[in-house]
Amino acid sequence: MVVTTTDTAVQVSVELTPSDGVVIEGSSLGVTIRITALRSAMIDHAEISLIRKVNYTYGRGNIYGGVFPARERSTEVLAAVTVPPPGAIPAGQSRVLTGSLNIPGDGPASVRGDLIDVGWSVRCVLRAAGGQIIKRERLIDVQSWGQTSATDIGHPPVGENLGHVALEFIALSSRVLEPGTPLTGVLRLRAHDAVATRGVRVQLVRCEEVWGGPGQEANPDASESEGYRHSEAVMAAVTLAPAGTLTPGTVVDLPFAVETPAGLPAPSLSIGNLHVRWEIRSVVDLPLRLDPRLSLDLLAVTATRQPTAHPAEHPRSGSLDTD
């Protein structure tokens, strides 16, 4: 894809390598600027920069004891490279400028969530004779191996309301969640007493947490008035069993396959006060009772390509130990 716009004197297009603007954290991005003079022009300065915009929602309290959502926005120039300007360009002729930007490997990468949004772009700035400034900006997608949350796959499962039935994930295909790769396994149920259910399901859930507002220390135990916000979204779900009755002491194994979206909106993330977790969650739907649940953290990666730089520092997600 090429972004092309026209000013009074020049036409400017921005091309990227990779051409689709999808790049993995820790690698490099090639930038090509094509300048075509519609009439004689002089370009005496050319610069490309890497921009990251972070937006997130946090809780803010007021003097009356109420809490309302507030939005924090920041824009950061992570890198800027000056390239040799073309100087004078005769009418009808073109000049090509090239440069490269290194994408930081420590995140946050691109995130599209309900509470957290991280966007990246490449900005090109040209200065023409007379002080005219020409700016072009191209959005890019920075993918991640989720290494800031690599410890998530070491967390034990967390159960809720398990007094009537025990739940266990067995034979899980992986604790690394990759775009477009189904997650398979078996959910084992053991009823402690006779339980009538309205069905059993397994869900893929994205959890976002903000541990404080701007200028505050990240605190997972903070209250909403101190900045804490939480959001969950079910990204995929499958029903394993219809309504029925569980017999006390009987073990039931329910195989499942959850389709992972081809494009995950966010990787696992744990940076400062911003956190994105992914989990596989089983739910037994009970009438008039709290539903038994079992949740297991996953490591979600959005990267689908081998990194082009420092491969030893960014292994394929399949090489992670998920035992």
C-alpha positions as CSV (number, residue, x, y, z in Angstrom):
1,M,0.0,0.0,0.0
2,V,1.2,3.5,-0.8
3,V,0.1,6.7,0.8
4,T,0.1,9.5,-1.8
5,T,-0.8,13.2,-1.3
6,T,-0.3,16.3,-3.4
7,D,0.8,19.8,-2.3
8,T,1.0,22.8,-4.5
9,A,4.5,22.0,-5.8
10,V,5.1,18.3,-5.1
11,Q,3.5,15.0,-4.9
12,V,4.7,12.8,-2.1
13,S,4.2,9.0,-1.6
14,V,5.3,6.9,1.3
15,E,6.1,3.2,0.9
16,L,7.0,0.7,3.6
17,T,9.0,-2.5,3.7
18,P,7.2,-4.8,4.6
19,S,4.7,-3.2,2.2
20,D,1.6,-3.9,4.3
21,G,3.1,-2.0,7.3
22,V,3.1,-5.1,9.5
23,V,6.3,-5.4,11.5
24,I,7.4,-7.3,14.6
25,E,8.8,-5.6,17.7
26,G,12.6,-5.7,17.8
27,S,12.9,-5.7,14.0
28,S,13.4,-2.9,11.5
29,L,11.0,-1.1,9.0
30,G,12.2,0.3,5.7
31,V,10.7,3.6,4.6
32,T,10.8,5.0,1.0
33,I,9.7,8.5,0.1
34,R,9.0,9.3,-3.5
35,I,8.8,13.0,-4.4
36,T,7.5,14.2,-7.8
37,A,7.8,17.9,-8.6
38,L,4.7,19.2,-10.3
39,R,6.7,22.3,-10.9
40,S,10.3,23.2,-9.9
41,A,10.8,22.6,-6.2
42,M,13.5,22.8,-3.6
43,I,13.5,20.3,-0.7
44,D,16.2,21.2,1.8
45,H,15.2,18.9,4.8
46,A,13.8,15.4,5.1
47,E,13.1,13.4,8.2
48,I,11.3,10.2,9.1
49,S,10.1,9.3,12.7
50,L,8.5,6.5,14.6
51,I,5.4,7.5,16.6
52,R,3.6,5.6,19.3
53,K,0.2,6.8,20.7
54,V,-1.1,5.3,23.9
55,N,-4.6,5.8,25.1
56,Y,-6.2,4.2,28.1
57,T,-9.2,4.6,30.4
58,Y,-8.8,4.7,34.2
59,G,-11.0,5.5,37.1
60,R,-11.1,8.9,38.6
61,G,-12.9,9.8,41.9
62,N,-14.5,13.1,42.8
63,I,-15.1,14.9,46.1
64,Y,-18.6,13.5,46.3
65,G,-17.4,9.9,46.4
66,G,-18.4,9.1,42.8
67,V,-16.1,7.4,40.2
68,F,-16.1,8.1,36.5
69,P,-14.0,6.9,33.6
70,A,-11.3,9.2,32.5
71,R,-9.1,9.0,29.4
72,E,-5.3,9.5,29.2
73,R,-3.6,10.1,25.9
74,S,0.1,10.4,25.1
75,T,2.1,10.6,22.0
76,E,5.8,9.7,21.9
77,V,8.4,10.0,19.2
78,L,10.5,6.9,19.7
79,A,13.0,7.4,16.9
80,A,13.8,10.1,14.3
81,V,16.1,9.8,11.3
82,T,17.3,12.6,9.0
83,V,17.8,11.5,5.4
84,P,19.8,13.5,2.8
85,P,17.4,15.9,1.2
86,P,17.1,15.9,-2.6
87,G,17.6,19.6,-3.0
88,A,16.3,21.1,-6.3
89,I,13.9,19.0,-8.3
90,P,13.1,20.1,-11.8
91,A,9.4,20.1,-12.9
92,G,8.2,16.7,-13.9
93,Q,11.1,14.8,-12.3
94,S,11.1,12.5,-9.2
95,R,13.5,11.8,-6.4
96,V,13.5,8.8,-4.0
97,L,14.6,9.0,-0.4
98,T,15.1,5.9,1.8
99,G,15.6,5.2,5.5
100,S,15.1,2.7,8.2
101,L,13.5,2.7,11.6
102,N,14.2,0.3,14.4
103,I,11.1,-0.9,16.3
104,P,11.7,-1.2,20.1
105,G,11.5,-4.7,21.4
106,D,10.2,-3.9,24.9
107,G,6.6,-2.9,24.0
108,P,3.9,-2.0,24.2
109,A,3.1,-3.3,20.6
110,S,-0.2,-2.5,18.9
111,V,-3.3,-3.0,21.1
112,R,-6.9,-2.6,20.1
113,G,-8.9,-3.0,23.3
114,D,-11.8,-1.6,25.2
115,L,-9.7,0.1,27.9
116,I,-6.3,0.2,26.2
117,D,-5.4,1.3,22.7
118,V,-1.8,1.5,21.4
119,G,-1.3,2.8,17.9
120,W,1.9,3.2,15.8
121,S,2.7,5.2,12.8
122,V,5.5,6.5,10.6
123,R,5.7,10.2,10.0
124,C,7.6,11.8,7.1
125,V,8.4,15.5,7.3
126,L,9.8,17.5,4.3
127,R,10.8,21.2,4.3
128,A,10.6,23.0,1.1
129,A,12.0,26.4,0.1
130,G,10.3,29.3,1.8
131,G,9.8,27.2,5.0
132,Q,6.8,25.2,3.8
133,I,6.4,22.0,5.8
134,I,5.0,18.9,4.2
135,K,3.9,16.1,6.6
136,R,2.7,12.6,5.8
137,E,1.8,9.9,8.3
138,R,1.3,6.2,7.7
139,L,-0.2,3.8,10.2
140,I,1.6,0.5,10.9
141,D,0.8,-2.6,12.9
142,V,3.5,-3.6,15.4
143,Q,3.1,-7.3,16.4
144,S,4.4,-8.9,19.6
145,W,5.7,-12.2,21.0
146,G,4.1,-11.1,24.3
147,Q,7.4,-11.5,26.2
148,T,6.4,-8.9,28.8
149,S,3.8,-11.4,30.1
150,A,5.8,-14.6,29.5
151,T,5.3,-15.6,33.1
152,D,1.5,-15.9,32.6
153,I,1.9,-19.5,31.4
154,G,3.4,-20.4,34.8
155,H,0.2,-19.4,36.6
156,P,-1.9,-22.2,38.0
157,P,-5.6,-22.4,37.1
158,V,-8.1,-20.4,39.1
159,G,-11.4,-21.9,40.1
160,E,-14.6,-20.2,41.4
161,N,-17.7,-21.7,42.9
162,L,-16.5,-25.3,42.7
163,G,-18.5,-26.6,45.7
164,H,-20.8,-28.7,43.5
165,V,-18.5,-29.8,40.7
166,A,-14.7,-30.0,40.2
167,L,-13.3,-28.8,36.8
168,E,-9.9,-29.6,35.2
169,F,-8.3,-28.8,31.9
170,I,-6.3,-31.8,30.6
171,A,-4.5,-32.4,27.3
172,L,-4.4,-28.7,26.4
173,S,-2.7,-28.3,23.1
174,S,-0.7,-25.3,24.2
175,R,-0.7,-22.4,26.6
176,V,0.6,-20.1,23.8
177,L,-2.3,-18.5,21.9
178,E,-1.4,-17.9,18.3
179,P,-3.5,-16.1,15.6
180,G,-5.6,-18.6,13.6
181,T,-4.4,-21.7,15.6
182,P,-7.2,-23.6,17.3
183,L,-6.8,-24.3,21.0
184,T,-7.8,-27.9,21.8
185,G,-8.1,-30.0,24.9
186,V,-10.4,-31.8,27.3
187,L,-12.5,-30.4,30.1
188,R,-12.9,-32.9,32.9
189,L,-15.9,-32.6,35.2
190,R,-16.5,-34.5,38.5
191,A,-19.8,-33.7,40.3
192,H,-19.8,-33.8,44.1
193,D,-23.6,-34.1,44.2
194,A,-26.4,-34.3,41.7
195,V,-26.4,-31.1,39.7
196,A,-28.8,-30.0,37.0
197,T,-27.0,-27.9,34.4
198,R,-28.1,-25.7,31.6
199,G,-25.0,-26.5,29.6
200,V,-21.2,-26.4,29.7
201,R,-19.1,-24.1,27.6
202,V,-15.5,-23.1,27.1
203,Q,-14.5,-19.5,26.3
204,L,-11.5,-17.6,25.1
205,V,-11.5,-14.4,27.1
206,R,-9.4,-11.2,26.8
207,C,-9.0,-9.4,30.1
208,E,-7.8,-5.8,30.3
209,E,-6.7,-4.1,33.5
210,V,-5.5,-0.6,34.3
211,W,-3.7,-0.3,37.6
212,G,-3.9,3.4,38.1
213,G,-4.0,6.7,36.3
214,P,-1.3,9.0,35.0
215,G,1.5,9.8,37.5
216,Q,0.4,7.0,39.8
217,E,2.3,3.9,40.8
218,A,0.9,0.7,39.3
219,N,-1.1,-1.0,42.0
220,P,-3.1,-4.1,41.3
221,D,-4.9,-3.6,44.6
222,A,-6.1,-0.1,43.8
223,S,-9.7,0.8,44.1
224,E,-11.7,2.3,41.2
225,S,-11.4,5.7,42.7
226,E,-7.6,5.2,42.8
227,G,-7.6,4.4,39.1
228,Y,-8.3,0.7,38.7
229,R,-10.4,-0.4,35.7
230,H,-11.2,-3.9,34.4
231,S,-12.8,-5.1,31.2
232,E,-13.5,-8.6,29.8
233,A,-14.4,-9.6,26.3
234,V,-15.3,-13.2,25.1
235,M,-13.5,-13.6,21.8
236,A,-14.6,-17.1,21.0
237,A,-16.8,-19.7,22.7
238,V,-17.9,-23.3,22.1
239,T,-20.7,-25.3,23.8
240,L,-19.5,-28.7,25.0
241,A,-22.7,-30.2,26.5
242,P,-26.4,-29.4,26.5
243,A,-28.6,-29.1,29.6
244,G,-28.6,-32.2,31.7
245,T,-27.9,-33.7,35.2
246,L,-24.4,-34.6,36.5
247,T,-24.3,-37.7,38.6
248,P,-22.3,-37.6,41.9
249,G,-18.8,-39.1,41.6
250,T,-19.0,-39.6,37.8
251,V,-16.1,-38.3,35.8
252,V,-17.1,-36.7,32.4
253,D,-14.5,-35.8,29.8
254,L,-15.6,-33.2,27.2
255,P,-13.2,-32.7,24.3
256,F,-13.2,-29.1,22.9
257,A,-11.7,-27.0,20.1
258,V,-11.8,-23.3,20.4
259,E,-11.2,-21.3,17.2
260,T,-8.7,-18.5,17.7
261,P,-9.3,-15.4,15.7
262,A,-7.0,-14.9,12.7
263,G,-6.1,-11.5,13.9
264,L,-5.8,-11.1,17.7
265,P,-6.5,-7.5,18.7
266,A,-3.8,-7.5,21.4
267,P,-0.9,-9.6,22.7
268,S,-0.5,-10.5,26.3
269,L,0.9,-7.3,27.9
270,S,2.3,-6.3,31.3
271,I,3.9,-2.9,31.2
272,G,3.6,-0.4,34.1
273,N,-0.1,0.2,34.8
274,L,-1.3,-1.5,31.6
275,H,-2.2,-5.2,31.5
276,V,-3.8,-7.4,29.0
277,R,-4.3,-11.1,29.9
278,W,-5.8,-13.9,27.9
279,E,-7.4,-17.0,29.4
280,I,-9.2,-20.2,28.5
281,R,-12.3,-20.4,30.8
282,S,-14.8,-23.2,31.4
283,V,-18.2,-22.4,32.7
284,V,-20.9,-24.8,34.0
285,D,-24.2,-23.0,33.7
286,L,-26.4,-23.7,36.8
287,P,-29.9,-22.4,37.4
288,L,-30.3,-20.3,40.5
289,R,-26.7,-20.8,41.6
290,L,-23.3,-19.2,41.0
291,D,-21.7,-20.9,37.9
292,P,-18.7,-23.0,38.6
293,R,-15.7,-21.7,36.6
294,L,-12.1,-22.6,35.9
295,S,-9.7,-20.1,34.2
296,L,-6.2,-20.7,32.9
297,D,-3.9,-17.9,31.8
298,L,-2.5,-18.1,28.2
299,L,0.3,-16.3,26.5
300,A,-1.2,-14.5,23.5
301,V,1.1,-13.5,20.6
302,T,0.2,-11.4,17.6
303,A,3.4,-12.0,15.6
304,T,2.9,-14.2,12.6
305,R,6.3,-13.8,11.0
306,Q,9.8,-14.5,11.9
307,P,11.5,-11.3,13.1
308,T,14.1,-9.9,10.6
309,A,16.5,-8.7,13.3
310,H,17.9,-10.3,16.5
311,P,16.2,-13.7,16.0
312,A,17.9,-15.2,19.0
313,E,16.1,-12.6,21.2
314,H,12.7,-13.3,19.7
315,P,12.1,-17.1,19.4
316,R,9.1,-18.5,17.7
317,S,6.3,-18.9,20.3
318,G,6.2,-22.6,19.7
319,S,9.6,-22.9,21.4
320,L,8.3,-21.6,24.7
321,D,8.0,-24.1,27.5
322,T,4.3,-24.4,28.3
323,D,4.3,-27.3,30.6
